[in-house]
Amino acid sequence: MKVLAFSHSMDLVLELISAGRELGDVSLIMTSDQEGRINEVKGAKEILLCKGMGSGDQEGLVELISGLAGDYEVVLLASDRRGRELVGQVAHRLGASSAVDVSSLSVEDGKLVVERMTFGGKAIAVEELGLPAVISVQKGKFKPPEEGEPSVREISAPSVERRIEVIERKEKPKVGVPLDKAEIVVAVGRGFRKKEDLKLAYELADVLGGVVGATRPIAADLKWMEEEVWIGISGVRIAPKLLIVVGASGQQQFAAGIMDSKVVVAVNTDSKAPIFEQADYGVVMDLYEFLPVLTRKLKEIKGG
Ligand SMILES: Cc1cc2nc3c(=O)[nH]c(=O)nc-3n(C[C@H](O)[C@H](O)[C@H](O)COP(=O)(O)OP(=O)(O)OC[C@H]3O[C@@H](n4cnc5c(N)ncnc54)[C@H](O)[C@@H]3O)c2cc1C
């Protein structure tokens, strides 16, 4: 099987290649802004380097990938926000089957079989896809290949009839250690009554040397925090050594994002909150009483 792969984020490229190698030879598309990291790529058969296009050009990428896809059975993309968006756009353009957030893939009797979480992470769906297929691969499921030098072939950018005009680009402020790489995370939920109160979580994270994440309502609905810090099935999946979940109920969509955490501590006033099913340590208490005391005690221990 021939596989065409692309990721906006260079950090996910090696995992994509590894996933693609489960099926066959992988050709990786790289854009002008990714060229500087070309030497990091291992395990692909070839790199298709498009110097005339940047990875931020979503409309151009749809054209580029769709134009090349005719020579491949499977298109693999990363399961980040822009990757998932491309899955729909490219699959629609090709009339191909599609699946997002795939955690395993294989060929059985000439058919492509993929696995992915369903029912908010409560079950694994095994799906058989017709070819061609466009798939996004869940982060952290495939071990990056360590060897195999790809050949490099330059390809030209397609001409694109644009419907979106980019007026301005702004760098987002960096939010410290990315959540998915953090060893200690304090996750906040709607138990916090107002944005200013989140300082209680930041103070705790500070003393522990950790970072603060959130449930979806805190980031997406209330917009108290950046989108990058929302944890769960539709957000970031985290795997810290210590996770302290404060004022979050632990609904399945959130819980699916914390399954790989080592030690989970939950603070919640409701002893029946689902988060306690996932917690190693549970504190049934008002966060407004508990967090200041915990932070103070930790400071004392550190100070002494
Ligand atoms: C398709 C889909 C995808 C979704 N994806 C995600 C996702 O990726 N991530 C995500 O988080 N959600 C996601 N959701 C939303 C999810 O279903 C829940 O609604 C959300 O996780 C609940 O957020 P919460 O725990 O902050 O709020 P709530 O469920 O309202 O929980 C608040 C908790 O705080 C406790 N509390 C209240 N006051 C205090 C206090 N003073 N001290 C201590 N505890 C207190 C309450 O007892 C309660 O348990 C998704 C939903 C859908 C439909």
The ligand as a MOL file (V3000), in Angstrom:
LIG
                    3D

  0  0  0     0  0            999 V3000
M  V30 BEGIN CTAB
M  V30 COUNTS 53 58 0 0 0
M  V30 BEGIN ATOM
M  V30 1 C -18.7300 16.1480 21.5140 0
M  V30 2 C -18.2800 16.6490 22.8560 0
M  V30 3 C -16.9220 16.7390 23.1080 0
M  V30 4 C -16.4850 17.1880 24.3390 0
M  V30 5 N -15.1580 17.2480 24.5780 0
M  V30 6 C -14.7050 17.6480 25.7660 0
M  V30 7 C -13.3160 17.6780 26.0540 0
M  V30 8 O -12.4700 17.3450 25.2240 0
M  V30 9 N -12.9410 18.0880 27.2920 0
M  V30 10 C -13.8250 18.4660 28.2610 0
M  V30 11 O -13.4050 18.8260 29.3680 0
M  V30 12 N -15.1470 18.4300 28.0120 0
M  V30 13 C -15.5980 18.0450 26.7910 0
M  V30 14 N -16.9380 18.0320 26.5700 0
M  V30 15 C -17.8470 18.5570 27.6280 0
M  V30 16 C -18.0780 17.5180 28.7260 0
M  V30 17 O -19.1370 16.6640 28.3680 0
M  V30 18 C -18.4230 18.1910 30.0620 0
M  V30 19 O -19.5160 19.0400 29.8720 0
M  V30 20 C -17.2680 19.0040 30.6570 0
M  V30 21 O -16.0980 18.2270 30.7330 0
M  V30 22 C -17.6430 19.4410 32.0690 0
M  V30 23 O -16.7310 20.3970 32.5030 0
M  V30 24 P -16.5410 20.6880 34.0570 0
M  V30 25 O -16.1380 19.4320 34.7330 0
M  V30 26 O -15.6200 21.8750 34.1410 0
M  V30 27 O -17.9590 21.1980 34.5140 0
M  V30 28 P -19.1050 20.4770 35.3560 0
M  V30 29 O -19.4930 19.1840 34.7320 0
M  V30 30 O -20.1570 21.5050 35.5490 0
M  V30 31 O -18.4230 20.1240 36.7480 0
M  V30 32 C -18.0850 21.0440 37.7270 0
M  V30 33 C -17.7050 20.2760 38.9670 0
M  V30 34 O -17.2240 21.1670 39.9430 0
M  V30 35 C -17.6740 20.7220 41.2070 0
M  V30 36 N -17.6720 21.8950 42.0950 0
M  V30 37 C -18.5490 22.9440 42.1000 0
M  V30 38 N -18.1690 23.8480 43.0080 0
M  V30 39 C -17.0340 23.3570 43.6000 0
M  V30 40 C -16.1910 23.8450 44.6300 0
M  V30 41 N -16.3930 25.0420 45.2170 0
M  V30 42 N -15.1360 23.0870 45.0160 0
M  V30 43 C -14.8960 21.8850 44.4350 0
M  V30 44 N -15.6850 21.3720 43.4530 0
M  V30 45 C -16.7330 22.1060 43.0270 0
M  V30 46 C -19.0550 20.1520 40.9500 0
M  V30 47 O -19.4210 19.2200 41.9760 0
M  V30 48 C -18.8680 19.4870 39.5880 0
M  V30 49 O -18.5110 18.1250 39.7310 0
M  V30 50 C -17.4170 17.5670 25.3380 0
M  V30 51 C -18.7830 17.4550 25.0810 0
M  V30 52 C -19.2150 17.0130 23.8610 0
M  V30 53 C -20.6840 16.9010 23.6210 0
M  V30 END ATOM
M  V30 BEGIN BOND
M  V30 1 1 1 2
M  V30 2 1 2 3
M  V30 3 2 2 52
M  V30 4 2 3 4
M  V30 5 1 4 5
M  V30 6 1 4 50
M  V30 7 2 5 6
M  V30 8 1 6 7
M  V30 9 1 6 13
M  V30 10 2 7 8
M  V30 11 1 7 9
M  V30 12 1 9 10
M  V30 13 2 10 11
M  V30 14 1 10 12
M  V30 15 2 12 13
M  V30 16 1 13 14
M  V30 17 1 14 15
M  V30 18 1 14 50
M  V30 19 1 15 16
M  V30 20 1 16 17
M  V30 21 1 16 18
M  V30 22 1 18 19
M  V30 23 1 18 20
M  V30 24 1 20 21
M  V30 25 1 20 22
M  V30 26 1 22 23
M  V30 27 1 23 24
M  V30 28 2 24 25
M  V30 29 1 24 26
M  V30 30 1 24 27
M  V30 31 1 27 28
M  V30 32 2 28 29
M  V30 33 1 28 30
M  V30 34 1 28 31
M  V30 35 1 31 32
M  V30 36 1 32 33
M  V30 37 1 33 34
M  V30 38 1 33 48
M  V30 39 1 34 35
M  V30 40 1 35 36
M  V30 41 1 35 46
M  V30 42 1 36 37
M  V30 43 1 36 45
M  V30 44 2 37 38
M  V30 45 1 38 39
M  V30 46 1 39 40
M  V30 47 2 39 45
M  V30 48 1 40 41
M  V30 49 2 40 42
M  V30 50 1 42 43
M  V30 51 2 43 44
M  V30 52 1 44 45
M  V30 53 1 46 47
M  V30 54 1 46 48
M  V30 55 1 48 49
M  V30 56 2 50 51
M  V30 57 1 51 52
M  V30 58 1 52 53
M  V30 END BOND
M  V30 END CTAB
M  END
